[in-house]
Amino acid sequence: MQIGELARRTGVSRRALRYYEQHDLLHSRRGPNGWRDYDEAAVDRVLRIAEMIGNGLTLDGVKQLAPCLDMHHSSNCDDPGLPLQTYQDRLAVLDDRLARLQHHRGRLIDQIQALHSP
């Protein structure tokens, strides 16, 4: 299938599909006209990539899980510790970021209250 069909079937933009391909997460063949041609398995692979990104993984995190992308679920990966560690590492980053945001939020609230006090 061509890139437009893959984009339509997955809800992922053509630009994102080309980006995934640039980063070796998605593969296509080139037809005689030079257009990308994807096999049926690309649909599931793109949906898994999009799900991982939607779950908060970065592209680097998805790359770490590349060996698991063609499995039905990352828990079925040949190395089940790989997705677990990848998700735990990302969760730690997000927890740290949330803590810093909460700190900044608290300071802003303090400043607002100080401005309202006579």
DAHUWO-V350505 format. One record per residue. N is the residue number from 0. PSI is psi in degrees with one decimal (999 if undefined). D_CENTER is the distance of its C-alpha to the mean C-alpha in Angstrom with 1 decimal. Layout:
n:N psi:PSI d_center:D_CENTER
n:N psi:PSI d_center:D_CENTER
This chain:
n:0 psi:153.3 d_center:22.8
n:1 psi:168.5 d_center:22.2
n:2 psi:-37.0 d_center:19.1
n:3 psi:-39.9 d_center:20.3
n:4 psi:-42.0 d_center:20.7
n:5 psi:-41.2 d_center:17.3
n:6 psi:-44.5 d_center:15.9
n:7 psi:-42.9 d_center:18.4
n:8 psi:-23.5 d_center:17.7
n:9 psi:-16.9 d_center:14.0
n:10 psi:14.2 d_center:14.0
n:11 psi:135.3 d_center:11.6
n:12 psi:156.2 d_center:13.6
n:13 psi:-39.0 d_center:15.5
n:14 psi:-44.5 d_center:14.5
n:15 psi:-39.7 d_center:10.7
n:16 psi:-42.7 d_center:12.1
n:17 psi:-36.8 d_center:14.4
n:18 psi:-44.3 d_center:11.8
n:19 psi:-39.9 d_center:10.0
n:20 psi:-40.5 d_center:13.6
n:21 psi:-34.5 d_center:14.6
n:22 psi:17.9 d_center:12.3
n:23 psi:26.5 d_center:13.8
n:24 psi:-16.9 d_center:11.0
n:25 psi:143.5 d_center:13.1
n:26 psi:144.1 d_center:16.8
n:27 psi:164.5 d_center:19.6
n:28 psi:156.7 d_center:23.3
n:29 psi:129.9 d_center:25.4
n:30 psi:175.2 d_center:28.2
n:31 psi:-27.5 d_center:31.6
n:32 psi:-0.5 d_center:30.8
n:33 psi:-2.3 d_center:27.8
n:34 psi:150.5 d_center:25.3
n:35 psi:142.6 d_center:22.1
n:36 psi:121.8 d_center:22.6
n:37 psi:147.0 d_center:20.0
n:38 psi:173.4 d_center:21.1
n:39 psi:-33.1 d_center:20.6
n:40 psi:-21.3 d_center:18.2
n:41 psi:-31.2 d_center:15.6
n:42 psi:-53.1 d_center:15.2
n:43 psi:-38.7 d_center:14.1
n:44 psi:-46.0 d_center:11.8
n:45 psi:-41.2 d_center:10.0
n:46 psi:-38.3 d_center:10.1
n:47 psi:-41.1 d_center:8.5
n:48 psi:-47.9 d_center:5.6
n:49 psi:-38.5 d_center:5.4
n:50 psi:-44.0 d_center:6.4
n:51 psi:-43.3 d_center:4.3
n:52 psi:-40.3 d_center:1.8
n:53 psi:-26.1 d_center:5.6
n:54 psi:0.6 d_center:6.9
n:55 psi:-0.4 d_center:6.3
n:56 psi:148.7 d_center:4.7
n:57 psi:172.6 d_center:5.2
n:58 psi:-36.8 d_center:5.5
n:59 psi:-38.7 d_center:8.5
n:60 psi:-40.5 d_center:7.4
n:61 psi:-39.9 d_center:5.9
n:62 psi:-38.7 d_center:9.2
n:63 psi:-30.8 d_center:11.1
n:64 psi:9.9 d_center:10.4
n:65 psi:-39.2 d_center:11.4
n:66 psi:-16.7 d_center:14.8
n:67 psi:-4.5 d_center:13.5
n:68 psi:-27.3 d_center:11.6
n:69 psi:7.4 d_center:15.0
n:70 psi:159.3 d_center:16.1
n:71 psi:-26.7 d_center:16.4
n:72 psi:142.3 d_center:14.6
n:73 psi:-20.3 d_center:13.2
n:74 psi:-13.8 d_center:16.5
n:75 psi:8.8 d_center:18.4
n:76 psi:148.9 d_center:17.2
n:77 psi:-31.6 d_center:20.2
n:78 psi:89.3 d_center:19.5
n:79 psi:-19.7 d_center:18.6
n:80 psi:-24.1 d_center:18.6
n:81 psi:-54.3 d_center:15.7
n:82 psi:-36.7 d_center:13.0
n:83 psi:-48.7 d_center:15.3
n:84 psi:-40.1 d_center:15.6
n:85 psi:-46.1 d_center:11.9
n:86 psi:-39.6 d_center:11.3
n:87 psi:-40.7 d_center:14.7
n:88 psi:-43.8 d_center:14.2
n:89 psi:-38.9 d_center:11.2
n:90 psi:-39.7 d_center:13.4
n:91 psi:-41.2 d_center:16.3
n:92 psi:-45.1 d_center:14.8
n:93 psi:-38.7 d_center:14.1
n:94 psi:-41.9 d_center:17.6
n:95 psi:-44.1 d_center:19.1
n:96 psi:-41.2 d_center:17.7
n:97 psi:-41.3 d_center:19.0
n:98 psi:-42.9 d_center:22.3
n:99 psi:-39.5 d_center:22.8
n:100 psi:-40.4 d_center:22.1
n:101 psi:-40.1 d_center:24.6
n:102 psi:-48.0 d_center:27.1
n:103 psi:-38.5 d_center:26.9
n:104 psi:-44.9 d_center:27.3
n:105 psi:-40.4 d_center:30.3
n:106 psi:-38.1 d_center:31.9
n:107 psi:-40.6 d_center:31.5
n:108 psi:-43.1 d_center:33.2
n:109 psi:-42.1 d_center:35.9
n:110 psi:-40.8 d_center:36.5
n:111 psi:-44.1 d_center:36.7
n:112 psi:-37.7 d_center:39.2
n:113 psi:-35.0 d_center:41.2
n:114 psi:-26.1 d_center:41.6
n:115 psi:-13.6 d_center:42.9
n:116 psi:138.6 d_center:45.4
n:117 psi:999 d_center:48.9
